């Protein structure tokens, strides 16, 4: 699982039938310090997230395995909305 910030909505007038009813969001993956990592990606929203919320998501086959039909063509799925992060200081 990875963290991301929701940065927009993706509106489609036509989409693959098995994606009907699912909201698509643009998310920006972030590091543990909340710095942007790479480029934004489109993710299927399974958690009801909104703009600027911090979410956790999965990619690859795990993204479609979270749906009723595991053959849904999705590369990323939002699984939850992050309420709080508590990080302990790590010493090597």
HTML snippet that shows the backbone in 3Dmol.js (N, CA, C, O; Angstrom):
<script src="https://3Dmol.org/build/3Dmol-min.js"></script>
<div id="view" style="width:600px;height:400px;position:relative"></div>
<script>
const pdb = `
ATOM      1  N   UNK A   1       0.841  -1.184   0.000  1.00  0.00           N
ATOM      2  CA  UNK A   1       0.000   0.000   0.000  1.00  0.00           C
ATOM      3  C   UNK A   1       0.881   1.240   0.000  1.00  0.00           C
ATOM      4  O   UNK A   1       1.990   1.242   0.534  1.00  0.00           O
ATOM      5  N   UNK A   2       0.360   2.281  -0.607  1.00  0.00           N
ATOM      6  CA  UNK A   2       1.092   3.533  -0.712  1.00  0.00           C
ATOM      7  C   UNK A   2       0.167   4.690  -0.333  1.00  0.00           C
ATOM      8  O   UNK A   2      -1.056   4.554  -0.351  1.00  0.00           O
ATOM      9  N   UNK A   3       0.766   5.822   0.008  1.00  0.00           N
ATOM     10  CA  UNK A   3      -0.003   7.015   0.338  1.00  0.00           C
ATOM     11  C   UNK A   3      -0.077   7.954  -0.858  1.00  0.00           C
ATOM     12  O   UNK A   3       0.841   8.011  -1.676  1.00  0.00           O
ATOM     13  N   UNK A   4      -1.184   8.692  -0.951  1.00  0.00           N
ATOM     14  CA  UNK A   4      -1.341   9.685  -2.014  1.00  0.00           C
ATOM     15  C   UNK A   4      -2.302  10.764  -1.547  1.00  0.00           C
ATOM     16  O   UNK A   4      -3.073  10.569  -0.608  1.00  0.00           O
ATOM     17  N   UNK A   5      -2.243  11.899  -2.216  1.00  0.00           N
ATOM     18  CA  UNK A   5      -3.164  13.007  -1.979  1.00  0.00           C
ATOM     19  C   UNK A   5      -4.082  13.102  -3.203  1.00  0.00           C
ATOM     20  O   UNK A   5      -3.605  13.100  -4.338  1.00  0.00           O
ATOM     21  N   UNK A   6      -5.399  13.186  -2.973  1.00  0.00           N
ATOM     22  CA  UNK A   6      -6.349  13.332  -4.076  1.00  0.00           C
ATOM     23  C   UNK A   6      -6.212  14.742  -4.633  1.00  0.00           C
ATOM     24  O   UNK A   6      -6.342  15.723  -3.901  1.00  0.00           O
ATOM     25  N   UNK A   7      -5.946  14.837  -5.945  1.00  0.00           N
ATOM     26  CA  UNK A   7      -5.727  16.153  -6.540  1.00  0.00           C
ATOM     27  C   UNK A   7      -6.717  16.482  -7.646  1.00  0.00           C
ATOM     28  O   UNK A   7      -6.598  17.533  -8.275  1.00  0.00           O
ATOM     29  N   UNK A   8      -7.687  15.616  -7.900  1.00  0.00           N
ATOM     30  CA  UNK A   8      -8.679  15.938  -8.915  1.00  0.00           C
ATOM     31  C   UNK A   8      -9.615  14.790  -9.219  1.00  0.00           C
ATOM     32  O   UNK A   8      -9.442  13.676  -8.725  1.00  0.00           O
ATOM     33  N   UNK A   9     -10.618  15.081 -10.048  1.00  0.00           N
ATOM     34  CA  UNK A   9     -11.599  14.095 -10.510  1.00  0.00           C
ATOM     35  C   UNK A   9     -11.359  13.804 -11.977  1.00  0.00           C
ATOM     36  O   UNK A   9     -10.879  14.662 -12.717  1.00  0.00           O
ATOM     37  N   UNK A  10     -11.692  12.599 -12.394  1.00  0.00           N
ATOM     38  CA  UNK A  10     -11.624  12.234 -13.801  1.00  0.00           C
ATOM     39  C   UNK A  10     -13.057  11.942 -14.247  1.00  0.00           C
ATOM     40  O   UNK A  10     -13.704  11.037 -13.719  1.00  0.00           O
ATOM     41  N   UNK A  11     -13.544  12.706 -15.214  1.00  0.00           N
ATOM     42  CA  UNK A  11     -14.914  12.546 -15.705  1.00  0.00           C
ATOM     43  C   UNK A  11     -14.871  11.852 -17.055  1.00  0.00           C
ATOM     44  O   UNK A  11     -14.184  12.300 -17.972  1.00  0.00           O
ATOM     45  N   UNK A  12     -15.613  10.750 -17.171  1.00  0.00           N
ATOM     46  CA  UNK A  12     -15.656   9.987 -18.423  1.00  0.00           C
ATOM     47  C   UNK A  12     -17.101   9.871 -18.886  1.00  0.00           C
ATOM     48  O   UNK A  12     -17.965   9.444 -18.120  1.00  0.00           O
ATOM     49  N   UNK A  13     -17.368  10.244 -20.121  1.00  0.00           N
ATOM     50  CA  UNK A  13     -18.722  10.086 -20.649  1.00  0.00           C
ATOM     51  C   UNK A  13     -18.982   8.634 -21.025  1.00  0.00           C
ATOM     52  O   UNK A  13     -20.125   8.178 -20.998  1.00  0.00           O
ATOM     53  N   UNK A  14     -17.927   7.911 -21.375  1.00  0.00           N
ATOM     54  CA  UNK A  14     -18.023   6.481 -21.673  1.00  0.00           C
ATOM     55  C   UNK A  14     -16.853   5.795 -20.997  1.00  0.00           C
ATOM     56  O   UNK A  14     -15.721   6.278 -21.041  1.00  0.00           O
ATOM     57  N   UNK A  15     -17.141   4.655 -20.368  1.00  0.00           N
ATOM     58  CA  UNK A  15     -16.056   3.872 -19.792  1.00  0.00           C
ATOM     59  C   UNK A  15     -16.413   2.400 -19.819  1.00  0.00           C
ATOM     60  O   UNK A  15     -17.570   2.034 -20.029  1.00  0.00           O
ATOM     61  N   UNK A  16     -15.432   1.572 -19.609  1.00  0.00           N
ATOM     62  CA  UNK A  16     -15.622   0.123 -19.624  1.00  0.00           C
ATOM     63  C   UNK A  16     -16.761  -0.249 -18.692  1.00  0.00           C
ATOM     64  O   UNK A  16     -16.852   0.269 -17.578  1.00  0.00           O
ATOM     65  N   UNK A  17     -17.632  -1.145 -19.142  1.00  0.00           N
ATOM     66  CA  UNK A  17     -18.862  -1.463 -18.420  1.00  0.00           C
ATOM     67  C   UNK A  17     -18.635  -1.860 -16.962  1.00  0.00           C
ATOM     68  O   UNK A  17     -19.410  -1.458 -16.094  1.00  0.00           O
ATOM     69  N   UNK A  18     -17.602  -2.632 -16.676  1.00  0.00           N
ATOM     70  CA  UNK A  18     -17.370  -3.085 -15.300  1.00  0.00           C
ATOM     71  C   UNK A  18     -16.893  -1.956 -14.377  1.00  0.00           C
ATOM     72  O   UNK A  18     -16.804  -2.149 -13.164  1.00  0.00           O
ATOM     73  N   UNK A  19     -16.586  -0.779 -14.942  1.00  0.00           N
ATOM     74  CA  UNK A  19     -16.221   0.378 -14.126  1.00  0.00           C
ATOM     75  C   UNK A  19     -17.425   1.275 -13.822  1.00  0.00           C
ATOM     76  O   UNK A  19     -17.293   2.269 -13.107  1.00  0.00           O
ATOM     77  N   UNK A  20     -18.591   0.928 -14.361  1.00  0.00           N
ATOM     78  CA  UNK A  20     -19.797   1.707 -14.117  1.00  0.00           C
ATOM     79  C   UNK A  20     -20.083   1.764 -12.621  1.00  0.00           C
ATOM     80  O   UNK A  20     -20.060   0.745 -11.931  1.00  0.00           O
ATOM     81  N   UNK A  21     -20.350   2.964 -12.135  1.00  0.00           N
ATOM     82  CA  UNK A  21     -20.646   3.148 -10.715  1.00  0.00           C
ATOM     83  C   UNK A  21     -19.431   3.480  -9.870  1.00  0.00           C
ATOM     84  O   UNK A  21     -19.571   3.827  -8.697  1.00  0.00           O
ATOM     85  N   UNK A  22     -18.242   3.380 -10.447  1.00  0.00           N
ATOM     86  CA  UNK A  22     -17.028   3.700  -9.706  1.00  0.00           C
ATOM     87  C   UNK A  22     -16.536   5.091 -10.091  1.00  0.00           C
ATOM     88  O   UNK A  22     -16.473   5.435 -11.272  1.00  0.00           O
ATOM     89  N   UNK A  23     -16.189   5.884  -9.084  1.00  0.00           N
ATOM     90  CA  UNK A  23     -15.620   7.203  -9.300  1.00  0.00           C
ATOM     91  C   UNK A  23     -14.131   7.041  -9.595  1.00  0.00           C
ATOM     92  O   UNK A  23     -13.454   6.219  -8.977  1.00  0.00           O
ATOM     93  N   UNK A  24     -13.626   7.832 -10.543  1.00  0.00           N
ATOM     94  CA  UNK A  24     -12.207   7.839 -10.865  1.00  0.00           C
ATOM     95  C   UNK A  24     -11.608   9.144 -10.357  1.00  0.00           C
ATOM     96  O   UNK A  24     -12.136  10.224 -10.620  1.00  0.00           O
ATOM     97  N   UNK A  25     -10.511   9.036  -9.635  1.00  0.00           N
ATOM     98  CA  UNK A  25      -9.854  10.213  -9.066  1.00  0.00           C
ATOM     99  C   UNK A  25      -8.412  10.299  -9.532  1.00  0.00           C
ATOM    100  O   UNK A  25      -7.771   9.285  -9.810  1.00  0.00           O
ATOM    101  N   UNK A  26      -7.919  11.512  -9.613  1.00  0.00           N
ATOM    102  CA  UNK A  26      -6.509  11.754  -9.899  1.00  0.00           C
ATOM    103  C   UNK A  26      -5.802  11.874  -8.556  1.00  0.00           C
ATOM    104  O   UNK A  26      -6.177  12.701  -7.725  1.00  0.00           O
ATOM    105  N   UNK A  27      -4.778  11.047  -8.343  1.00  0.00           N
ATOM    106  CA  UNK A  27      -4.072  11.063  -7.060  1.00  0.00           C
ATOM    107  C   UNK A  27      -2.581  11.301  -7.287  1.00  0.00           C
ATOM    108  O   UNK A  27      -2.008  10.873  -8.289  1.00  0.00           O
ATOM    109  N   UNK A  28      -1.973  11.994  -6.332  1.00  0.00           N
ATOM    110  CA  UNK A  28      -0.537  12.271  -6.364  1.00  0.00           C
ATOM    111  C   UNK A  28       0.130  11.438  -5.277  1.00  0.00           C
ATOM    112  O   UNK A  28      -0.027  11.746  -4.096  1.00  0.00           O
ATOM    113  N   UNK A  29       0.877  10.382  -5.641  1.00  0.00           N
ATOM    114  CA  UNK A  29       1.593   9.617  -4.625  1.00  0.00           C
ATOM    115  C   UNK A  29       2.536  10.533  -3.828  1.00  0.00           C
ATOM    116  O   UNK A  29       3.113  11.474  -4.373  1.00  0.00           O
ATOM    117  N   UNK A  30       2.681  10.238  -2.524  1.00  0.00           N
ATOM    118  CA  UNK A  30       3.522  11.053  -1.645  1.00  0.00           C
ATOM    119  C   UNK A  30       4.437  10.158  -0.816  1.00  0.00           C
ATOM    120  O   UNK A  30       4.158   8.977  -0.607  1.00  0.00           O
ATOM    121  N   UNK A  31       5.539  10.752  -0.346  1.00  0.00           N
ATOM    122  CA  UNK A  31       6.484  10.055   0.528  1.00  0.00           C
ATOM    123  C   UNK A  31       5.982  10.127   1.973  1.00  0.00           C
ATOM    124  O   UNK A  31       4.935  10.715   2.246  1.00  0.00           O
ATOM    125  N   UNK A  32       6.727   9.532   2.880  1.00  0.00           N
ATOM    126  CA  UNK A  32       6.360   9.593   4.295  1.00  0.00           C
ATOM    127  C   UNK A  32       6.427  11.014   4.849  1.00  0.00           C
ATOM    128  O   UNK A  32       5.813  11.315   5.873  1.00  0.00           O
ATOM    129  N   UNK A  33       7.178  11.890   4.167  1.00  0.00           N
ATOM    130  CA  UNK A  33       7.244  13.296   4.589  1.00  0.00           C
ATOM    131  C   UNK A  33       6.211  14.148   3.832  1.00  0.00           C
ATOM    132  O   UNK A  33       6.211  15.374   3.941  1.00  0.00           O
ATOM    133  N   UNK A  34       5.333  13.484   3.064  1.00  0.00           N
ATOM    134  CA  UNK A  34       4.245  14.103   2.291  1.00  0.00           C
ATOM    135  C   UNK A  34       4.737  14.868   1.068  1.00  0.00           C
ATOM    136  O   UNK A  34       3.994  15.675   0.511  1.00  0.00           O
ATOM    137  N   UNK A  35       5.975  14.629   0.639  1.00  0.00           N
ATOM    138  CA  UNK A  35       6.500  15.238  -0.586  1.00  0.00           C
ATOM    139  C   UNK A  35       5.988  14.433  -1.788  1.00  0.00           C
ATOM    140  O   UNK A  35       5.928  13.205  -1.725  1.00  0.00           O
ATOM    141  N   UNK A  36       5.621  15.110  -2.873  1.00  0.00           N
ATOM    142  CA  UNK A  36       5.142  14.391  -4.066  1.00  0.00           C
ATOM    143  C   UNK A  36       6.185  13.413  -4.602  1.00  0.00           C
ATOM    144  O   UNK A  36       7.381  13.704  -4.620  1.00  0.00           O
ATOM    145  N   UNK A  37       5.707  12.254  -5.038  1.00  0.00           N
ATOM    146  CA  UNK A  37       6.569  11.222  -5.638  1.00  0.00           C
ATOM    147  C   UNK A  37       6.083  10.954  -7.058  1.00  0.00           C
ATOM    148  O   UNK A  37       4.969  10.462  -7.241  1.00  0.00           O
ATOM    149  N   UNK A  38       6.877  11.261  -8.040  1.00  0.00           N
ATOM    150  CA  UNK A  38       6.496  10.973  -9.414  1.00  0.00           C
ATOM    151  C   UNK A  38       5.330  11.817  -9.906  1.00  0.00           C
ATOM    152  O   UNK A  38       5.087  12.925  -9.428  1.00  0.00           O
ATOM    153  N   UNK A  39       4.612  11.251 -10.885  1.00  0.00           N
ATOM    154  CA  UNK A  39       3.502  11.959 -11.511  1.00  0.00           C
ATOM    155  C   UNK A  39       2.166  11.464 -10.960  1.00  0.00           C
ATOM    156  O   UNK A  39       2.081  10.341 -10.462  1.00  0.00           O
ATOM    157  N   UNK A  40       1.123  12.290 -11.045  1.00  0.00           N
ATOM    158  CA  UNK A  40      -0.213  11.848 -10.616  1.00  0.00           C
ATOM    159  C   UNK A  40      -0.698  10.670 -11.458  1.00  0.00           C
ATOM    160  O   UNK A  40      -0.302  10.509 -12.612  1.00  0.00           O
ATOM    161  N   UNK A  41      -1.562   9.853 -10.860  1.00  0.00           N
ATOM    162  CA  UNK A  41      -2.143   8.707 -11.562  1.00  0.00           C
ATOM    163  C   UNK A  41      -3.650   8.696 -11.353  1.00  0.00           C
ATOM    164  O   UNK A  41      -4.164   9.333 -10.434  1.00  0.00           O
ATOM    165  N   UNK A  42      -4.353   7.969 -12.213  1.00  0.00           N
ATOM    166  CA  UNK A  42      -5.795   7.796 -12.080  1.00  0.00           C
ATOM    167  C   UNK A  42      -6.046   6.539 -11.258  1.00  0.00           C
ATOM    168  O   UNK A  42      -5.430   5.500 -11.497  1.00  0.00           O
ATOM    169  N   UNK A  43      -6.957   6.637 -10.283  1.00  0.00           N
ATOM    170  CA  UNK A  43      -7.276   5.496  -9.429  1.00  0.00           C
ATOM    171  C   UNK A  43      -8.785   5.344  -9.296  1.00  0.00           C
ATOM    172  O   UNK A  43      -9.522   6.330  -9.276  1.00  0.00           O
ATOM    173  N   UNK A  44      -9.230   4.108  -9.207  1.00  0.00           N
ATOM    174  CA  UNK A  44     -10.628   3.811  -8.935  1.00  0.00           C
ATOM    175  C   UNK A  44     -10.857   4.027  -7.442  1.00  0.00           C
ATOM    176  O   UNK A  44     -10.109   3.505  -6.615  1.00  0.00           O
ATOM    177  N   UNK A  45     -11.886   4.791  -7.098  1.00  0.00           N
ATOM    178  CA  UNK A  45     -12.142   5.132  -5.696  1.00  0.00           C
ATOM    179  C   UNK A  45     -13.118   4.146  -5.074  1.00  0.00           C
ATOM    180  O   UNK A  45     -14.292   4.108  -5.445  1.00  0.00           O
ATOM    181  N   UNK A  46     -12.632   3.346  -4.124  1.00  0.00           N
ATOM    182  CA  UNK A  46     -13.482   2.391  -3.408  1.00  0.00           C
ATOM    183  C   UNK A  46     -13.808   2.872  -2.002  1.00  0.00           C
ATOM    184  O   UNK A  46     -14.493   2.178  -1.250  1.00  0.00           O
ATOM    185  N   UNK A  47     -13.318   4.066  -1.638  1.00  0.00           N
ATOM    186  CA  UNK A  47     -13.461   4.540  -0.253  1.00  0.00           C
ATOM    187  C   UNK A  47     -14.298   5.804  -0.128  1.00  0.00           C
ATOM    188  O   UNK A  47     -14.579   6.231   0.992  1.00  0.00           O
ATOM    189  N   UNK A  48     -14.701   6.410  -1.219  1.00  0.00           N
ATOM    190  CA  UNK A  48     -15.476   7.646  -1.137  1.00  0.00           C
ATOM    191  C   UNK A  48     -14.628   8.857  -0.803  1.00  0.00           C
ATOM    192  O   UNK A  48     -15.068   9.743  -0.070  1.00  0.00           O
ATOM    193  N   UNK A  49     -13.431   8.902  -1.325  1.00  0.00           N
ATOM    194  CA  UNK A  49     -12.498   9.995  -1.022  1.00  0.00           C
ATOM    195  C   UNK A  49     -12.889  11.267  -1.775  1.00  0.00           C
ATOM    196  O   UNK A  49     -13.629  11.229  -2.757  1.00  0.00           O
ATOM    197  N   UNK A  50     -12.372  12.387  -1.286  1.00  0.00           N
ATOM    198  CA  UNK A  50     -12.623  13.672  -1.910  1.00  0.00           C
ATOM    199  C   UNK A  50     -11.330  14.431  -2.143  1.00  0.00           C
ATOM    200  O   UNK A  50     -10.257  14.018  -1.705  1.00  0.00           O
ATOM    201  N   UNK A  51     -11.456  15.546  -2.842  1.00  0.00           N
ATOM    202  CA  UNK A  51     -10.296  16.371  -3.186  1.00  0.00           C
ATOM    203  C   UNK A  51      -9.508  16.774  -1.947  1.00  0.00           C
ATOM    204  O   UNK A  51     -10.086  17.162  -0.932  1.00  0.00           O
ATOM    205  N   UNK A  52      -8.207  16.680  -2.035  1.00  0.00           N
ATOM    206  CA  UNK A  52      -7.214  17.050  -1.029  1.00  0.00           C
ATOM    207  C   UNK A  52      -7.140  16.080   0.152  1.00  0.00           C
ATOM    208  O   UNK A  52      -6.409  16.349   1.106  1.00  0.00           O
ATOM    209  N   UNK A  53      -7.870  14.966   0.120  1.00  0.00           N
ATOM    210  CA  UNK A  53      -7.765  13.993   1.209  1.00  0.00           C
ATOM    211  C   UNK A  53      -6.540  13.105   1.001  1.00  0.00           C
ATOM    212  O   UNK A  53      -6.134  12.830  -0.129  1.00  0.00           O
ATOM    213  N   UNK A  54      -5.970  12.672   2.103  1.00  0.00           N
ATOM    214  CA  UNK A  54      -4.867  11.723   2.081  1.00  0.00           C
ATOM    215  C   UNK A  54      -5.472  10.322   2.056  1.00  0.00           C
ATOM    216  O   UNK A  54      -6.332   9.997   2.875  1.00  0.00           O
ATOM    217  N   UNK A  55      -5.024   9.500   1.121  1.00  0.00           N
ATOM    218  CA  UNK A  55      -5.586   8.160   0.950  1.00  0.00           C
ATOM    219  C   UNK A  55      -4.473   7.126   0.888  1.00  0.00           C
ATOM    220  O   UNK A  55      -3.304   7.466   0.707  1.00  0.00           O
ATOM    221  N   UNK A  56      -4.852   5.846   1.042  1.00  0.00           N
ATOM    222  CA  UNK A  56      -3.898   4.787   0.746  1.00  0.00           C
ATOM    223  C   UNK A  56      -4.459   3.961  -0.399  1.00  0.00           C
ATOM    224  O   UNK A  56      -5.667   3.748  -0.506  1.00  0.00           O
ATOM    225  N   UNK A  57      -3.542   3.496  -1.261  1.00  0.00           N
ATOM    226  CA  UNK A  57      -3.963   2.815  -2.476  1.00  0.00           C
ATOM    227  C   UNK A  57      -3.023   1.664  -2.808  1.00  0.00           C
ATOM    228  O   UNK A  57      -1.908   1.575  -2.294  1.00  0.00           O
ATOM    229  N   UNK A  58      -3.505   0.788  -3.682  1.00  0.00           N
ATOM    230  CA  UNK A  58      -2.701  -0.320  -4.186  1.00  0.00           C
ATOM    231  C   UNK A  58      -2.670  -0.235  -5.706  1.00  0.00           C
ATOM    232  O   UNK A  58      -3.534   0.389  -6.322  1.00  0.00           O
ATOM    233  N   UNK A  59      -1.671  -0.866  -6.298  1.00  0.00           N
ATOM    234  CA  UNK A  59      -1.531  -0.869  -7.752  1.00  0.00           C
ATOM    235  C   UNK A  59      -1.390  -2.303  -8.253  1.00  0.00           C
ATOM    236  O   UNK A  59      -1.374  -3.254  -7.472  1.00  0.00           O
ATOM    237  N   UNK A  60      -1.290  -2.432  -9.552  1.00  0.00           N
ATOM    238  CA  UNK A  60      -1.089  -3.712 -10.234  1.00  0.00           C
ATOM    239  C   UNK A  60      -2.300  -4.619 -10.059  1.00  0.00           C
ATOM    240  O   UNK A  60      -3.431  -4.140  -9.975  1.00  0.00           O
ATOM    241  N   UNK A  61      -2.070  -5.901 -10.004  1.00  0.00           N
ATOM    242  CA  UNK A  61      -3.167  -6.879  -9.907  1.00  0.00           C
ATOM    243  C   UNK A  61      -3.977  -6.687  -8.623  1.00  0.00           C
ATOM    244  O   UNK A  61      -5.181  -6.942  -8.608  1.00  0.00           O
ATOM    245  N   UNK A  62      -3.329  -6.244  -7.555  1.00  0.00           N
ATOM    246  CA  UNK A  62      -4.041  -6.023  -6.295  1.00  0.00           C
ATOM    247  C   UNK A  62      -5.152  -4.986  -6.458  1.00  0.00           C
ATOM    248  O   UNK A  62      -6.161  -5.048  -5.755  1.00  0.00           O
ATOM    249  N   UNK A  63      -4.979  -4.038  -7.371  1.00  0.00           N
ATOM    250  CA  UNK A  63      -5.984  -2.997  -7.593  1.00  0.00           C
ATOM    251  C   UNK A  63      -7.292  -3.585  -8.093  1.00  0.00           C
ATOM    252  O   UNK A  63      -8.363  -3.166  -7.652  1.00  0.00           O
ATOM    253  N   UNK A  64      -7.229  -4.539  -8.997  1.00  0.00           N
ATOM    254  CA  UNK A  64      -8.465  -5.144  -9.505  1.00  0.00           C
ATOM    255  C   UNK A  64      -8.957  -6.263  -8.591  1.00  0.00           C
ATOM    256  O   UNK A  64     -10.152  -6.560  -8.581  1.00  0.00           O
ATOM    257  N   UNK A  65      -8.072  -6.885  -7.829  1.00  0.00           N
ATOM    258  CA  UNK A  65      -8.497  -7.945  -6.903  1.00  0.00           C
ATOM    259  C   UNK A  65      -9.405  -7.424  -5.799  1.00  0.00           C
ATOM    260  O   UNK A  65     -10.101  -8.212  -5.158  1.00  0.00           O
ATOM    261  N   UNK A  66      -9.417  -6.116  -5.560  1.00  0.00           N
ATOM    262  CA  UNK A  66     -10.242  -5.542  -4.499  1.00  0.00           C
ATOM    263  C   UNK A  66     -11.700  -5.390  -4.921  1.00  0.00           C
ATOM    264  O   UNK A  66     -12.548  -5.054  -4.093  1.00  0.00           O
ATOM    265  N   UNK A  67     -12.001  -5.629  -6.182  1.00  0.00           N
ATOM    266  CA  UNK A  67     -13.352  -5.439  -6.706  1.00  0.00           C
ATOM    267  C   UNK A  67     -14.098  -6.769  -6.789  1.00  0.00           C
ATOM    268  O   UNK A  67     -13.495  -7.841  -6.744  1.00  0.00           O
ATOM    269  N   UNK A  68     -15.427  -6.674  -6.912  1.00  0.00           N
ATOM    270  CA  UNK A  68     -16.241  -7.886  -7.030  1.00  0.00           C
ATOM    271  C   UNK A  68     -15.815  -8.725  -8.234  1.00  0.00           C
ATOM    272  O   UNK A  68     -15.773  -9.953  -8.164  1.00  0.00           O
ATOM    273  N   UNK A  69     -15.500  -8.047  -9.337  1.00  0.00           N
ATOM    274  CA  UNK A  69     -15.011  -8.713 -10.537  1.00  0.00           C
ATOM    275  C   UNK A  69     -13.512  -8.458 -10.628  1.00  0.00           C
ATOM    276  O   UNK A  69     -13.104  -7.346 -10.963  1.00  0.00           O
ATOM    277  N   UNK A  70     -12.678  -9.462 -10.339  1.00  0.00           N
ATOM    278  CA  UNK A  70     -11.231  -9.241 -10.332  1.00  0.00           C
ATOM    279  C   UNK A  70     -10.625  -9.007 -11.720  1.00  0.00           C
ATOM    280  O   UNK A  70      -9.416  -8.803 -11.836  1.00  0.00           O
ATOM    281  N   UNK A  71     -11.447  -9.033 -12.770  1.00  0.00           N
ATOM    282  CA  UNK A  71     -10.948  -8.786 -14.120  1.00  0.00           C
ATOM    283  C   UNK A  71     -11.183  -7.345 -14.571  1.00  0.00           C
ATOM    284  O   UNK A  71     -10.980  -7.022 -15.742  1.00  0.00           O
ATOM    285  N   UNK A  72     -11.610  -6.477 -13.652  1.00  0.00           N
ATOM    286  CA  UNK A  72     -11.811  -5.067 -13.978  1.00  0.00           C
ATOM    287  C   UNK A  72     -10.467  -4.451 -14.372  1.00  0.00           C
ATOM    288  O   UNK A  72      -9.476  -4.636 -13.666  1.00  0.00           O
ATOM    289  N   UNK A  73     -10.422  -3.724 -15.488  1.00  0.00           N
ATOM    290  CA  UNK A  73      -9.151  -3.143 -15.935  1.00  0.00           C
ATOM    291  C   UNK A  73      -8.815  -1.852 -15.197  1.00  0.00           C
ATOM    292  O   UNK A  73      -9.119  -0.759 -15.674  1.00  0.00           O
ATOM    293  N   UNK A  74      -8.190  -1.983 -14.041  1.00  0.00           N
ATOM    294  CA  UNK A  74      -7.761  -0.805 -13.283  1.00  0.00           C
ATOM    295  C   UNK A  74      -6.325  -0.997 -12.828  1.00  0.00           C
ATOM    296  O   UNK A  74      -5.934  -2.097 -12.439  1.00  0.00           O
ATOM    297  N   UNK A  75      -5.539   0.073 -12.875  1.00  0.00           N
ATOM    298  CA  UNK A  75      -4.135   0.007 -12.469  1.00  0.00           C
ATOM    299  C   UNK A  75      -3.919   0.413 -11.022  1.00  0.00           C
ATOM    300  O   UNK A  75      -2.903   0.065 -10.422  1.00  0.00           O
ATOM    301  N   UNK A  76      -4.895   1.169 -10.444  1.00  0.00           N
ATOM    302  CA  UNK A  76      -4.764   1.636  -9.061  1.00  0.00           C
ATOM    303  C   UNK A  76      -6.149   1.736  -8.435  1.00  0.00           C
ATOM    304  O   UNK A  76      -7.107   2.140  -9.095  1.00  0.00           O
ATOM    305  N   UNK A  77      -6.252   1.369  -7.167  1.00  0.00           N
ATOM    306  CA  UNK A  77      -7.512   1.478  -6.428  1.00  0.00           C
ATOM    307  C   UNK A  77      -7.260   2.102  -5.064  1.00  0.00           C
ATOM    308  O   UNK A  77      -6.340   1.713  -4.345  1.00  0.00           O
ATOM    309  N   UNK A  78      -8.095   3.079  -4.724  1.00  0.00           N
ATOM    310  CA  UNK A  78      -8.042   3.716  -3.406  1.00  0.00           C
ATOM    311  C   UNK A  78      -8.826   2.837  -2.448  1.00  0.00           C
ATOM    312  O   UNK A  78     -10.002   2.555  -2.680  1.00  0.00           O
ATOM    313  N   UNK A  79      -8.177   2.400  -1.363  1.00  0.00           N
ATOM    314  CA  UNK A  79      -8.801   1.489  -0.416  1.00  0.00           C
ATOM    315  C   UNK A  79      -9.250   2.163   0.869  1.00  0.00           C
ATOM    316  O   UNK A  79     -10.098   1.622   1.578  1.00  0.00           O
ATOM    317  N   UNK A  80      -8.703   3.331   1.189  1.00  0.00           N
ATOM    318  CA  UNK A  80      -9.084   3.982   2.433  1.00  0.00           C
ATOM    319  C   UNK A  80      -8.640   5.426   2.500  1.00  0.00           C
ATOM    320  O   UNK A  80      -7.771   5.871   1.751  1.00  0.00           O
ATOM    321  N   UNK A  81      -9.267   6.149   3.424  1.00  0.00           N
ATOM    322  CA  UNK A  81      -8.943   7.548   3.683  1.00  0.00           C
ATOM    323  C   UNK A  81      -8.168   7.597   4.992  1.00  0.00           C
ATOM    324  O   UNK A  81      -8.605   7.034   5.997  1.00  0.00           O
ATOM    325  N   UNK A  82      -7.030   8.262   4.984  1.00  0.00           N
ATOM    326  CA  UNK A  82      -6.159   8.327   6.163  1.00  0.00           C
ATOM    327  C   UNK A  82      -6.643   9.436   7.088  1.00  0.00           C
ATOM    328  O   UNK A  82      -6.774  10.588   6.675  1.00  0.00           O
ATOM    329  N   UNK A  83      -6.906   9.084   8.336  1.00  0.00           N
ATOM    330  CA  UNK A  83      -7.329  10.068   9.336  1.00  0.00           C
ATOM    331  C   UNK A  83      -6.136  10.674  10.066  1.00  0.00           C
ATOM    332  O   UNK A  83      -6.123  11.863  10.383  1.00  0.00           O
ATOM    333  N   UNK A  84      -5.140   9.840  10.324  1.00  0.00           N
ATOM    334  CA  UNK A  84      -4.001  10.302  11.122  1.00  0.00           C
ATOM    335  C   UNK A  84      -2.812   9.399  10.853  1.00  0.00           C
ATOM    336  O   UNK A  84      -2.973   8.207  10.592  1.00  0.00           O
ATOM    337  N   UNK A  85      -1.626   9.965  10.916  1.00  0.00           N
ATOM    338  CA  UNK A  85      -0.394   9.186  10.801  1.00  0.00           C
ATOM    339  C   UNK A  85       0.446   9.461  12.039  1.00  0.00           C
ATOM    340  O   UNK A  85       0.702  10.613  12.388  1.00  0.00           O
ATOM    341  N   UNK A  86       0.864   8.404  12.688  1.00  0.00           N
ATOM    342  CA  UNK A  86       1.743   8.535  13.843  1.00  0.00           C
ATOM    343  C   UNK A  86       3.042   7.838  13.492  1.00  0.00           C
ATOM    344  O   UNK A  86       3.068   6.624  13.289  1.00  0.00           O
ATOM    345  N   UNK A  87       4.116   8.601  13.422  1.00  0.00           N
ATOM    346  CA  UNK A  87       5.415   8.031  13.082  1.00  0.00           C
ATOM    347  C   UNK A  87       6.358   8.138  14.262  1.00  0.00           C
ATOM    348  O   UNK A  87       6.523   9.207  14.850  1.00  0.00           O
ATOM    349  N   UNK A  88       6.969   7.029  14.597  1.00  0.00           N
ATOM    350  CA  UNK A  88       7.969   7.024  15.646  1.00  0.00           C
ATOM    351  C   UNK A  88       9.322   7.335  15.031  1.00  0.00           C
ATOM    352  O   UNK A  88       9.562   7.059  13.855  1.00  0.00           O
ATOM    353  N   UNK A  89      10.197   7.907  15.832  1.00  0.00           N
ATOM    354  CA  UNK A  89      11.543   8.201  15.348  1.00  0.00           C
ATOM    355  C   UNK A  89      12.294   6.894  15.162  1.00  0.00           C
ATOM    356  O   UNK A  89      12.302   6.047  16.055  1.00  0.00           O
ATOM    357  N   UNK A  90      12.919   6.727  14.023  1.00  0.00           N
ATOM    358  CA  UNK A  90      13.629   5.506  13.704  1.00  0.00           C
ATOM    359  C   UNK A  90      15.126   5.737  13.860  1.00  0.00           C
ATOM    360  O   UNK A  90      15.676   6.683  13.295  1.00  0.00           O
ATOM    361  N   UNK A  91      15.787   4.867  14.634  1.00  0.00           N
ATOM    362  CA  UNK A  91      17.234   4.976  14.826  1.00  0.00           C
ATOM    363  C   UNK A  91      17.893   3.742  14.247  1.00  0.00           C
ATOM    364  O   UNK A  91      17.458   2.617  14.490  1.00  0.00           O
ATOM    365  N   UNK A  92      18.955   3.965  13.474  1.00  0.00           N
ATOM    366  CA  UNK A  92      19.686   2.835  12.888  1.00  0.00           C
ATOM    367  C   UNK A  92      20.869   2.477  13.726  1.00  0.00           C
ATOM    368  O   UNK A  92      21.605   1.549  13.392  1.00  0.00           O
TER     369      UNK A  92
END
`;
const viewer = $3Dmol.createViewer("view");
viewer.addModel(pdb, "pdb");
viewer.setStyle({}, {cartoon: {color: "spectrum"}});
viewer.zoomTo();
viewer.render();
</script>
